[in-house]
Amino acid sequence: MEIIKYDKFTVYRNKDKNVFLHIDINTKEFYKNLLDYFFDESKILQYISNKTNIYFQNTKIDCVKLYRKITDFIDDENLESDNKLLLDIRTDKLGKVGEYIFHHVLIDFFKASCIIPKLNLTSNKNMNVYGIDVIFYNSNDNTLMFGESKVSKSLDNGIKLVNESLKKYEKQISEEYRLILSNEIFHKSNIPKSLYKYMDNCINFETFIKEAGIDMISIPIFIMHGKEIQVKNILNKMNKLKKTMVLNLRINYIIISLPIVDKTEFEKYLVEFLKEKSDYYYEQSHEQL
């Protein structure tokens, strides 16, 4: 097993399995420090712009952008409530938080490039984006990455949910090609011309992989989960993931565990954290008028 020190995490890697343990996972500051890391202002702005060289300047424009994106993760009732006992988070909103964190793990640690942030496709913050959770490109092995994200009370439950999703993955990837990858209005700067030149000319994913000479894709799996924090147990349970085939392609699986100790406690802290962030950016944007 390889052990990698990475920023605020220790990453335990065994072949295609990766466990990300935050350095403060056994402290009272764990949830705060975990969310402060992923919801750093520059990280949010980079997600919005789909560029890695954007940094927070504390301008009115920045604060407005941050407010708008933070409110994508929280219900209107929470934004309007001053009673913390009433704060809650819907499952779909929690899923969006998981996809957002997954996005940064792929960019920051795996050095992949996002083709388009899926959460930016919604015209309404309460709208769900179905299908593949993240679509990336990995220049290291020249593969398109179709990722699946789950936030679950336990790793066992998360793996069960992923296995159900993988049963339909071939169909979902074909749909993503039709709706996203082959649509010229979406961001293609993170895909090499050697690939996207075929996207405008191929009617479906099957034709695309044949014309472009693609024989392998990557499927990163990301599970934020409660309960299990022992690395050995997590790596063993990851073996329960049922790897599927897609159009007879070679599949490079990347399996990622991010333990959050207790999902219920994480949710409580998350809602309060997002509420405080949204209030702060709202006030800052108005102070700079």
N, C-alpha and C positions, 0 to 999 in steps of 0.2 A: 504494500500500500504506500502510495506517495502522499506526503504531507506538505501542503503549500501554504505559506503565510501570505495572505492577500488583504491588504488594507485592514479593515476591521474584522476580518474573518480568518479562521483556519479552515482550509479546504482539505478534506480527506478524499483522495481519489483512488479508486480501484477499477482499472480498465474503463468502462463506460459509465461508471457510477461515481457521483460526486456529492459529498455532504458538506454543506456550508454551515459551520458553527460560528456564530458571532462571539467575539471575545468576551462580551459581557453577559452571556446567556445565563450564567449562574448568579447574577447580581440583580438588585432591585431596579437598577437603571436600564435593564435589558430592553424593554419595549420602547422607552424614550430614545435610547441611543440607536436602536435598529431603525426606527422611523425617521429620526433626524438624519441618518445616513442616506436613506433612499429618497427622502423628500427634501433633500438639500435644494435650495432655490435654483442653482445652476443645473442640477440634474433634471428638474421639472422643465425648465426652459429648453434644455437640449431635447427632451422628449417632445415638446410642443413643435419645435422647429425641425426635428429629425436631423439635427446637426450636432456634432460633438465639440465644436469650438465656440459655443455660446456660453457666456458667463453672466451672472447676476450683477446688475449695475445699480440696483435700488432706484430705478426711475419709475415714474408713474406708469409708463407702458409695461414695464416688467411686472409691477404689482397687479395691474389689471389682468395680464396674462396668467399670473400665478393664481389669482382669485378665481378666474374662470375655470382653470384646470382643476384646482383643488375641489371646487364645487361639483365637478363631474363624479367625484367619489363619495359624495354625501347627499342624503335626501334633503329636500326643501324643509321638511318638518324639523330636521336637526339644525338647519341654518337659522330657523326662526325661533328655536327653543332656547331658553336660558336655564332650563331645569335638566341637569345632567342625568337625573334618574329616568327621564323619558327618552334619552338618546339611545338609538339603536341603529343597526346597519342591515340593509337587505342583502340577501345572498348574492344577487347580481352585482351590487356595488362592491362587496368584498372580493368577488371574482375579478373585477376591474383593477382593484388594488394589487391582487396577485399577478395579473398580466403586466401591470406597470413595473412591479419589482422584477419580474422575469425578464422584461425588456432590458433593464439595466444590468442584470447579471450576464446576459448574453453579450452586451456591448462591452462592459467593463472588464469582465474576466475572460470571456471566450473570444473577445475581439471580433465579433460578428458585426455586420452592418444591417440595420433595419431597413427593409424596403419601404414599409409604411407602418406607422403606429396605428394599430387597429382602432384604438379608442378615439383617434382623430377623425374616424369615418362617420361618426354620429352627428346628426343635425340637432338632436335633442339629448340632453344629458341623462335623461331617463330611458333612452333607447338602448337596447341590447344589440351587440354585434355578434352574430352567431358564426359558427364555422371554426376554422383554425384560429387559435388565439394569437399567435405571432408569426410573421413571415419575414425571414431574414436571409441574408446571403453571407456565406463563409468563404472568404477568399483563400484561406489556407488550403482547403481541399476542393475549391470551386464547386460548392454545392448550395442549392437552395435549401432553406431550413423551414420546416413547417412544425411549429411548436404547440404543445398542449400544456395548459396550466391548471392547477387545482389548488384550492385552499380547503383543508379538511381537518376534522377533529383528531384524526390519527393517520399515520402513514398507511396502515392497512386499508382504511376507508378511501384514502386518496388513490392508492394503487387500483382498488376496485373500480373507482370512477374512471381512471385513465384507461383501464382495460376495456371498459364499455365504449369509450370514445374511439379507441383504436380500431374497433370492429368496423367503424364507418369511415375510417380515415381515407381510404382510396377515393370514395365518393366526395368527401369534403375537400380534398386536395384538388380534384377536378373542378369543383365549384369555385374554389379560391382562384384558380387559374382563369376561369371564365369571367368572374366578377372583378378581380383585382389585378392580377399580373398582366392580363391581356388588354387591360383598359388603359389607354394612353394618357388619361388625365392624371393617373397616379404617378408617384415619385419613382423614377427609374435610375436616378443618378448613382444609387448604390448597387446596381446590377451592371456587370460588364457588358459592353456592346455586343460581345461575342454571344451572349445569351439573349438579351432583350431584342436584338434585331429579328429574332425568330418569333417573338411574342405577338407582334402585330400581324404575322402572316399565317399563324397556326390557329385553327378553329377550336382545338381542344388540347388538353394537357397531354394526352396520348400522342398526338401528332407532334406537339412541341418537343417532347423528350426524344422522339425519334429524329426529328429534323436537327435538333441542337446536339445530338450525340450524347445525351445525358444517360448515364447508367447507374448513378447513385444520388440519393438525396439524404438530408439529415433530418432526424426527428428528435428535437430536444424535448424532454419531459421535465416539468417543474412542479414540485409538490411542496407547498408550505403546509406544515402539519403540526398538530399538537402531540402531546404524550411522549413519543420517543425522542431521546436526546443522546442515547448511547450509540456511538458511531458503528460499532460492530453489529449491533442489532439492526440498525438502519440499513447497512449494506446487505445484510442477509435478507431482510424483507424486500429489498429492491429486486431480488431474484424472482419475485412473484409476478413481476410485470411481464405480460404476454406480448412479445414483440411480433408485430404483424408484417406482412409483405404488402408492398404497393406496386402494382403493375410490373411485378417481377424485377424491380430495381434493387440494387444493393442499398441497404439502409444503415446509415451511421447514427446509432442511438446515443444520445447524451442524456443521462438520467441525473436529475438534480434534486436533492433534498435540502430544504431550509426549515429546520425545526423552530417552532415558535412557542414551545412548552405547553401553553394552554390556550386553545383557540378562543374560548369564551372570554378570557381575560384580555387576550390580544384585541378582540373586537371592541371591548369596552374602552381600552386605552386608545385604540385607533380612532374611534368616533370623537372622543374628546380632543385628541390631537388635531384632527382635521378641522373640527369646529374652531379651535383656537387659531389655527393657521388661516382659515378663511376670514375670520373676524379681523385678524391682524392685517392681511393684505387689503381687505376692504377699507379699513381705516387709513392705511398708508396711501392708497390710491386717491382718497378724498382729501387728505392733508396736503397733497402735492398739486391740488387744483390751482 
